[in-house]
């Protein structure tokens, strides 16, 4: 299977550099169905929940998981929306 390469840095200056791989994975899975702007929006909202995280080792995993869950939920609901992403506990 071919690997999709996305130039995250050029279009996403606000996303933390540590989240590049997580972002690419989410974009590869959801861009075609949800659109790049919607995926960016969800990634920004989810990543924002971890801005002040004192330990960042697992942040990329959390962001990837939560963004995929939210985008899957939105896809199942039948489309895109820019509603707020629920905060994780």
C-alpha positions as CSV (number, residue, x, y, z in Angstrom):
1,X,0.0,0.0,0.0
2,X,1.3,3.4,-0.9
3,X,2.0,5.8,1.9
4,X,0.4,9.3,1.7
5,X,2.7,12.2,2.3
6,X,1.2,15.5,3.5
7,X,3.1,18.7,3.9
8,X,1.7,19.6,7.3
9,X,4.2,22.3,8.0
10,X,3.2,24.6,5.2
11,X,-0.6,24.6,5.8
12,X,-0.7,24.0,9.5
13,X,1.6,26.4,11.4
14,X,-0.4,26.2,14.6
15,X,-0.2,22.4,15.0
16,X,2.7,21.4,17.4
17,X,5.5,19.8,15.5
18,X,5.3,16.6,17.7
19,X,1.9,16.0,16.2
20,X,3.0,15.7,12.6
21,X,2.8,11.9,12.3
22,X,-0.6,11.8,14.2
23,X,-1.9,14.5,11.9
24,X,-0.8,12.7,8.7
25,X,-2.5,9.5,9.9
26,X,-5.8,11.3,10.6
27,X,-5.6,13.2,7.3
28,X,-4.9,10.0,5.4
29,X,-7.9,8.3,6.9
30,X,-10.4,11.1,6.7
31,X,-9.5,13.8,4.2
32,X,-11.4,12.2,1.3
33,X,-14.6,11.6,3.3
34,X,-14.6,14.7,5.5
35,X,-12.4,17.2,3.7
36,X,-9.1,18.6,4.8
37,X,-10.6,21.7,6.4
38,X,-12.8,19.6,8.7
39,X,-10.0,17.3,9.6
40,X,-7.8,20.4,10.4
41,X,-10.6,21.9,12.5
42,X,-11.0,18.7,14.6
43,X,-7.2,18.3,15.0
44,X,-6.9,21.9,16.1
45,X,-9.6,21.5,18.7
46,X,-8.4,18.2,20.1
47,X,-4.7,19.4,20.2
48,X,-5.8,22.5,22.0
49,X,-6.9,20.3,24.9
50,X,-3.3,19.4,25.5
51,X,-1.6,22.7,25.0
52,X,-0.5,23.0,28.6
53,X,0.2,19.2,29.2
54,X,3.3,19.0,31.4
55,X,4.2,15.6,30.0
56,X,3.9,15.5,26.2
57,X,5.1,11.9,25.5
58,X,1.6,10.5,24.9
59,X,0.0,13.6,23.5
60,X,0.3,12.6,19.8
61,X,-1.4,9.3,20.6
62,X,-4.2,11.0,22.5
63,X,-4.7,13.6,19.7
64,X,-4.8,10.9,17.1
65,X,-7.2,8.7,19.0
66,X,-9.6,11.5,20.0
67,X,-9.6,13.1,16.5
68,X,-10.3,9.8,14.8
69,X,-13.2,9.1,17.3
70,X,-14.7,12.6,16.6
71,X,-14.3,12.3,12.9
72,X,-15.8,8.8,12.9
73,X,-18.7,10.1,14.9
74,X,-19.3,13.0,12.5
75,X,-19.1,10.7,9.5
76,X,-21.6,8.4,11.0
77,X,-23.9,11.4,11.6
78,X,-23.9,11.9,7.9
79,X,-21.6,14.8,7.2
80,X,-19.4,17.5,8.5
81,X,-19.9,20.1,11.2
82,X,-17.7,22.5,13.0
83,X,-19.4,21.9,16.4
84,X,-17.0,21.8,19.4
85,X,-15.2,18.6,20.1
86,X,-16.1,17.3,23.6
87,X,-13.3,17.5,26.1
88,X,-11.9,14.2,27.3
89,X,-11.8,13.5,31.0
